[in-house]
Amino acid sequence: MKREPRRGTREGPRLDGARCLVVEARFYPRIADALLQGALAVFKNAGARCDVLTVPGALEIPTALVVALDAATKRGEPYEAAVALGCVIRGETSHYDIVAGESARALMEISVARGLPLGNGILTVDEEAQALERADMKRLDKGGGAAEAALCVLAIKRGAPAAVPRR
């Protein structure tokens, strides 16, 4: 298995006071905890303020995201960036393909239609061990990676150059 570089080891953009939202699916609590820990650490290091909204599974994330975005805007406190966190583990039926594909498609549509910097941290894996490796902050830190992606696009949206180091 090819190893990806560990996340969370580089300096991202400083976005003090940025209002960010994490929508997390708790279907696999251990994995969700690790993903959330990574994302929150990145937001904290960037100086961003972050709210967390919890839903049961990955298919609920897009709808909950839109509802939360609209409610925050109506209150006069719009979110500038968001992250979706969850996990879909392949089973014996085609349900995996539907959940993985439809949640990713809906998130991309929301991001593009609204011009919303959105990091997709929904893991799609064959087994729990793969998800735990990807969620762990000390290993692949995909939650942190999703937050880094959202903040990078937010920095660009604010007019700053992309803050992604070349490898």
Backbone bond lengths (Angstrom), bond angles and torsions (degrees), N, CA, C in turn:
res aa  C-N    CA-C-N  psi(-1)  N-CA   C-N-CA  omega(-1)  CA-C   N-CA-C  phi
1 M - - - 1.440 - - 1.525 109.15 -
2 K 1.309 116.76 129.93 1.461 122.20 179.14 1.527 109.96 -70.94
3 R 1.318 116.25 131.82 1.461 121.83 178.51 1.522 110.56 -90.72
4 E 1.305 116.03 133.36 1.455 121.39 174.66 1.522 108.17 -92.14
5 P 1.335 117.47 155.07 1.462 118.90 177.62 1.521 111.09 -64.50
6 R 1.306 115.27 147.50 1.457 120.66 178.99 1.518 110.08 -67.51
7 R 1.302 115.95 138.56 1.462 121.79 177.40 1.527 109.57 -83.57
8 G 1.326 114.81 172.90 1.454 120.28 172.90 1.513 114.06 77.32
9 T 1.325 118.28 10.34 1.451 120.71 -177.18 1.516 112.28 -107.23
10 R 1.314 117.52 3.76 1.461 119.38 -179.18 1.521 110.20 -123.41
11 E 1.313 114.63 158.03 1.457 120.31 178.40 1.520 109.67 -81.02
12 G 1.303 116.71 125.75 1.454 120.99 175.89 1.512 109.79 -99.41
13 P 1.318 116.91 -174.71 1.464 120.22 -178.78 1.528 111.46 -69.13
14 R 1.323 117.04 147.21 1.466 122.47 171.35 1.519 106.98 -87.25
15 L 1.296 115.95 121.68 1.466 121.14 -179.45 1.524 108.52 -131.43
16 D 1.326 114.75 60.43 1.460 120.92 -176.43 1.523 111.58 -53.14
17 G 1.340 114.51 128.41 1.454 120.68 176.78 1.513 115.98 81.31
18 A 1.330 118.23 -2.98 1.469 119.80 178.76 1.526 109.04 -58.48
19 R 1.337 116.26 135.27 1.469 120.88 177.92 1.516 109.35 -92.32
20 C 1.319 115.42 116.33 1.463 121.05 -176.38 1.526 109.94 -123.40
21 L 1.317 114.78 155.27 1.460 121.70 179.82 1.517 109.33 -127.73
22 V 1.319 115.38 134.12 1.459 121.44 170.48 1.519 107.26 -110.79
23 V 1.329 116.48 127.11 1.461 121.06 171.54 1.519 105.80 -110.73
24 E 1.318 115.73 116.67 1.460 120.57 -175.55 1.521 111.13 -117.02
25 A 1.329 115.33 138.08 1.462 122.04 173.78 1.525 107.92 -94.31
26 R 1.334 116.93 131.28 1.469 121.86 -175.14 1.526 112.81 -102.15
27 F 1.328 118.31 22.64 1.464 120.33 -176.89 1.529 111.19 -58.84
28 Y 1.328 117.08 -37.40 1.466 123.53 175.85 1.529 107.10 -118.24
29 P 1.333 118.57 91.22 1.465 121.66 -170.67 1.534 115.00 -56.37
30 R 1.325 118.23 -42.13 1.472 120.45 -179.02 1.522 111.18 -62.36
31 I 1.307 116.07 -42.10 1.465 121.52 179.44 1.526 109.27 -69.64
32 A 1.322 116.59 -42.86 1.467 121.15 179.38 1.527 111.08 -60.22
33 D 1.330 117.11 -42.34 1.466 120.35 178.95 1.523 111.40 -59.36
34 A 1.325 116.68 -45.11 1.467 120.76 -178.49 1.527 111.40 -67.03
35 L 1.319 117.27 -43.34 1.465 120.49 178.00 1.528 110.75 -60.40
36 L 1.318 116.12 -45.91 1.461 120.80 -178.59 1.524 111.10 -63.87
37 Q 1.311 117.18 -41.65 1.463 121.20 178.98 1.530 110.78 -57.53
38 G 1.325 116.93 -44.80 1.460 120.77 179.36 1.513 112.61 -64.70
39 A 1.325 116.97 -44.34 1.468 120.60 -179.57 1.521 111.33 -64.71
40 L 1.326 117.03 -45.56 1.461 120.03 -178.49 1.524 111.89 -63.93
41 A 1.328 117.28 -35.71 1.472 120.47 177.96 1.523 111.01 -63.15
42 V 1.319 117.22 -41.92 1.469 120.88 179.21 1.524 110.48 -65.73
43 F 1.332 117.53 -45.15 1.463 120.24 178.75 1.528 110.81 -61.37
44 K 1.324 116.96 -42.31 1.466 120.67 179.02 1.524 110.60 -61.87
45 N 1.330 117.39 -46.12 1.468 121.31 179.97 1.524 112.17 -62.23
46 A 1.323 117.22 -27.45 1.466 121.62 -179.93 1.524 112.22 -86.63
47 G 1.333 117.30 -8.19 1.456 120.57 -177.84 1.513 113.73 81.88
48 A 1.323 117.15 14.48 1.463 121.65 -178.21 1.529 110.49 -84.91
49 R 1.326 115.48 150.67 1.463 122.19 172.73 1.520 107.11 -94.40
50 C 1.316 116.57 137.67 1.459 119.13 -171.63 1.525 111.27 -135.44
51 D 1.328 115.88 130.67 1.457 122.23 171.20 1.523 107.87 -104.63
52 V 1.331 116.06 150.62 1.463 121.40 -179.95 1.521 108.79 -121.93
53 L 1.319 115.31 129.92 1.458 123.35 177.28 1.526 107.14 -119.12
54 T 1.322 116.98 130.90 1.460 121.43 -175.75 1.523 110.55 -110.58
55 V 1.342 115.10 134.96 1.462 122.38 176.90 1.530 108.22 -129.96
56 P 1.341 117.38 164.44 1.465 119.46 -177.37 1.531 114.67 -65.66
57 G 1.340 117.28 -48.87 1.464 119.90 -173.68 1.511 112.71 -143.23
58 A 1.324 115.46 177.00 1.467 121.97 -174.54 1.528 113.16 -62.62
59 L 1.313 118.35 -34.29 1.465 119.55 -179.07 1.528 113.03 -68.27
60 E 1.320 117.45 -21.36 1.463 120.56 179.06 1.532 112.43 -83.24
61 I 1.320 117.34 -16.10 1.466 120.57 -175.21 1.528 112.72 -59.34
62 P 1.337 120.72 -51.87 1.468 118.88 -176.43 1.530 114.07 -58.77
63 T 1.319 117.53 -44.37 1.465 120.08 -179.47 1.522 110.85 -66.08
64 A 1.325 117.02 -44.98 1.466 120.13 178.31 1.524 110.97 -61.31
65 L 1.319 116.96 -37.66 1.459 121.24 178.45 1.526 110.81 -61.25
66 V 1.319 117.18 -48.80 1.468 121.02 -179.62 1.529 110.71 -62.56
67 V 1.317 117.55 -43.82 1.468 121.03 179.39 1.531 110.09 -60.83
68 A 1.326 116.93 -45.49 1.471 120.86 -179.56 1.525 111.78 -66.69
69 L 1.332 117.36 -40.99 1.468 120.65 177.83 1.524 110.70 -60.56
70 D 1.329 116.19 -46.74 1.467 120.49 -178.92 1.529 111.66 -64.76
71 A 1.333 117.03 -42.05 1.468 120.59 179.92 1.527 110.86 -64.44
72 A 1.321 117.12 -41.76 1.469 120.65 179.78 1.523 111.07 -65.63
73 T 1.313 116.61 -40.78 1.467 120.62 178.32 1.527 110.21 -64.58
74 K 1.322 116.33 -41.87 1.469 120.93 179.31 1.529 111.03 -62.50
75 R 1.329 117.32 -34.30 1.471 121.88 177.46 1.531 112.19 -76.78
76 G 1.329 116.74 -7.35 1.463 120.33 -177.04 1.513 113.47 82.00
77 E 1.333 116.65 19.03 1.463 122.43 -179.44 1.527 109.77 -129.46
78 P 1.326 118.01 62.02 1.468 119.74 -173.97 1.530 113.04 -65.89
79 Y 1.309 114.57 149.19 1.463 120.56 173.62 1.520 108.70 -81.62
80 E 1.327 115.93 142.42 1.459 121.44 179.10 1.522 112.52 -95.61
81 A 1.314 116.86 -22.44 1.463 121.39 -178.76 1.521 108.53 -155.03
82 A 1.319 115.77 161.08 1.462 120.24 -179.67 1.519 110.13 -147.09
83 V 1.328 113.62 160.70 1.460 121.53 176.15 1.524 107.91 -135.75
84 A 1.318 115.91 136.62 1.463 122.58 174.36 1.523 107.87 -106.23
85 L 1.323 117.06 127.62 1.458 121.61 -179.37 1.522 110.02 -126.69
86 G 1.299 116.15 136.07 1.452 120.78 177.43 1.511 109.94 178.70
87 C 1.309 115.19 -173.19 1.455 120.16 -179.03 1.523 109.68 -150.07
88 V 1.321 114.56 136.46 1.459 121.73 174.82 1.525 106.18 -124.60
89 I 1.331 116.34 118.92 1.462 121.36 -179.51 1.521 108.63 -106.80
90 R 1.327 115.42 129.50 1.467 121.38 -177.88 1.529 110.48 -59.44
91 G 1.312 114.83 134.84 1.461 120.88 176.35 1.518 109.69 -116.47
92 E 1.317 116.12 -153.30 1.460 120.95 -176.70 1.526 113.13 -93.29
93 T 1.326 117.42 -3.44 1.466 120.14 -178.13 1.527 110.26 -120.29
94 S 1.307 115.96 178.07 1.464 121.11 -179.44 1.531 112.73 -79.61
95 H 1.314 118.11 0.83 1.467 121.51 -179.66 1.534 111.19 -55.57
96 Y 1.320 117.30 -38.86 1.469 122.63 178.57 1.526 110.76 -54.37
97 D 1.327 116.23 -48.53 1.467 120.69 -177.72 1.529 111.39 -61.69
98 I 1.312 116.27 -39.59 1.463 120.52 179.84 1.525 110.49 -66.71
99 V 1.330 117.02 -50.06 1.465 120.56 -177.42 1.525 110.98 -64.20
100 A 1.325 117.18 -47.06 1.468 120.81 -178.90 1.527 111.10 -63.63
101 G 1.312 116.68 -49.31 1.461 120.52 -176.48 1.513 113.92 -68.59
102 E 1.323 116.49 -45.36 1.465 119.77 -176.54 1.523 112.61 -70.82
103 S 1.321 117.92 -36.61 1.468 118.47 178.02 1.526 110.14 -67.41
104 A 1.327 117.90 -41.96 1.474 121.08 178.46 1.526 111.00 -64.58
105 R 1.319 116.75 -43.08 1.467 120.72 179.93 1.523 110.91 -62.00
106 A 1.322 116.24 -46.73 1.465 120.05 -178.65 1.526 111.29 -63.86
107 L 1.325 117.44 -41.01 1.467 120.00 178.89 1.521 111.34 -63.54
108 M 1.317 117.06 -41.76 1.463 119.91 178.86 1.524 110.55 -63.85
109 E 1.320 117.24 -41.55 1.467 120.48 178.25 1.528 111.34 -61.71
110 I 1.326 117.24 -42.94 1.467 121.18 178.99 1.526 110.10 -63.01
111 S 1.309 116.57 -47.01 1.461 121.51 -177.90 1.519 111.91 -60.21
112 V 1.322 116.76 -48.81 1.466 120.92 -177.51 1.528 110.99 -69.67
113 A 1.325 117.87 -45.64 1.466 121.07 -177.25 1.524 112.38 -63.26
114 R 1.325 116.90 -34.86 1.464 120.53 -176.13 1.527 113.00 -100.26
115 G 1.325 117.58 -5.56 1.459 119.81 -174.43 1.519 110.87 62.96
116 L 1.327 115.98 35.55 1.464 122.58 -175.32 1.522 110.79 -95.39
117 P 1.327 118.45 119.54 1.461 119.71 171.51 1.532 108.50 -62.08
118 L 1.317 116.64 117.03 1.461 121.60 -172.59 1.515 110.24 -136.96
119 G 1.311 116.46 119.80 1.461 121.38 176.06 1.515 109.67 -94.32
120 N 1.326 116.31 126.80 1.464 120.90 179.71 1.522 108.81 -95.95
121 G 1.318 115.65 104.78 1.455 121.99 177.99 1.517 111.72 -109.79
122 I 1.323 116.60 34.38 1.465 120.22 175.24 1.519 107.24 -88.49
123 L 1.321 115.99 111.82 1.459 121.27 -179.64 1.516 109.96 -75.38
124 T 1.321 116.50 139.71 1.464 122.28 174.14 1.519 106.34 -125.70
125 V 1.328 115.90 109.43 1.462 121.05 -170.30 1.529 111.03 -136.66
126 D 1.315 114.31 168.30 1.459 120.25 178.07 1.523 113.10 -88.60
127 E 1.336 116.90 -27.44 1.463 119.57 -177.19 1.526 110.59 -150.97
128 E 1.320 115.45 161.02 1.463 121.44 -175.79 1.526 112.72 -59.64
129 A 1.316 118.37 -38.30 1.470 120.92 -179.10 1.529 111.35 -58.94
130 Q 1.321 117.14 -38.74 1.470 120.57 177.39 1.527 110.19 -63.92
131 A 1.306 116.58 -41.10 1.466 120.48 -179.75 1.522 110.93 -65.44
132 L 1.320 117.20 -43.06 1.462 120.37 -179.74 1.523 111.26 -63.16
133 E 1.324 117.38 -39.43 1.466 120.60 177.38 1.526 110.58 -63.71
134 R 1.302 117.16 -42.23 1.462 121.28 -177.96 1.528 112.10 -73.21
135 A 1.311 117.45 -30.11 1.463 120.98 -178.33 1.526 112.96 -81.55
136 D 1.304 117.67 -29.52 1.468 123.18 -174.75 1.529 111.76 -62.33
137 M 1.332 116.50 126.35 1.471 121.25 179.59 1.523 112.58 -60.77
138 K 1.307 117.75 -29.17 1.461 120.89 -177.93 1.528 112.18 -84.90
139 R 1.303 116.48 -7.33 1.462 120.07 178.19 1.524 109.27 -114.57
140 L 1.309 119.23 -105.19 1.467 119.82 -173.46 1.527 114.21 -90.83
141 D 1.311 118.75 -18.46 1.469 124.34 172.75 1.528 114.36 44.81
142 K 1.311 116.09 58.11 1.470 119.85 -179.44 1.529 112.91 -68.98
143 G 1.318 118.58 -25.92 1.460 120.21 173.83 1.518 110.44 -65.69
144 G 1.324 115.92 -45.85 1.459 120.36 175.62 1.513 111.76 -63.16
145 G 1.322 116.48 -38.23 1.463 120.35 178.73 1.518 112.47 -63.85
146 A 1.330 116.67 -38.08 1.469 120.24 177.74 1.524 110.60 -66.14
147 A 1.332 116.73 -40.18 1.466 120.10 177.43 1.525 110.79 -66.18
148 E 1.331 117.42 -40.84 1.469 120.88 177.02 1.524 111.04 -59.95
149 A 1.324 116.42 -41.76 1.468 120.44 -179.96 1.527 110.67 -63.03
150 A 1.330 116.84 -45.86 1.464 120.39 179.85 1.527 111.03 -62.34
151 L 1.327 117.20 -42.39 1.464 120.60 -179.36 1.520 112.19 -68.84
152 C 1.320 117.07 -34.97 1.463 120.67 176.89 1.526 110.18 -61.79
153 V 1.322 116.74 -46.60 1.465 120.23 179.69 1.528 110.27 -67.84
154 L 1.331 117.45 -36.02 1.463 119.84 176.55 1.529 110.37 -62.81
155 A 1.324 117.42 -41.61 1.470 120.26 177.86 1.529 110.46 -60.23
156 I 1.319 116.64 -41.87 1.471 120.90 177.47 1.526 109.86 -63.65
157 K 1.331 116.26 -43.75 1.469 120.76 179.76 1.525 111.07 -60.45
158 R 1.326 115.91 -35.52 1.466 120.63 178.67 1.531 112.48 -79.07
159 G 1.328 116.86 -3.93 1.457 120.00 176.46 1.508 115.64 101.91
160 A 1.319 117.42 2.36 1.463 120.66 178.56 1.524 109.66 -87.27
161 P 1.321 117.69 153.72 1.463 118.60 174.02 1.524 109.68 -66.66
162 A 1.300 116.24 156.11 1.463 120.52 178.80 1.518 109.42 -58.19
163 A 1.315 116.37 137.93 1.459 121.52 -176.37 1.518 111.24 -104.12
164 V 1.308 116.92 44.01 1.460 120.91 -179.65 1.519 108.24 -109.76
165 P 1.333 117.67 118.18 1.461 119.08 -179.62 1.519 111.28 -67.85
166 R 1.297 115.72 146.01 1.467 120.44 175.36 1.515 108.56 -76.57
167 R 1.316 115.79 145.59 1.474 119.66 179.52 1.490 109.73 -104.61
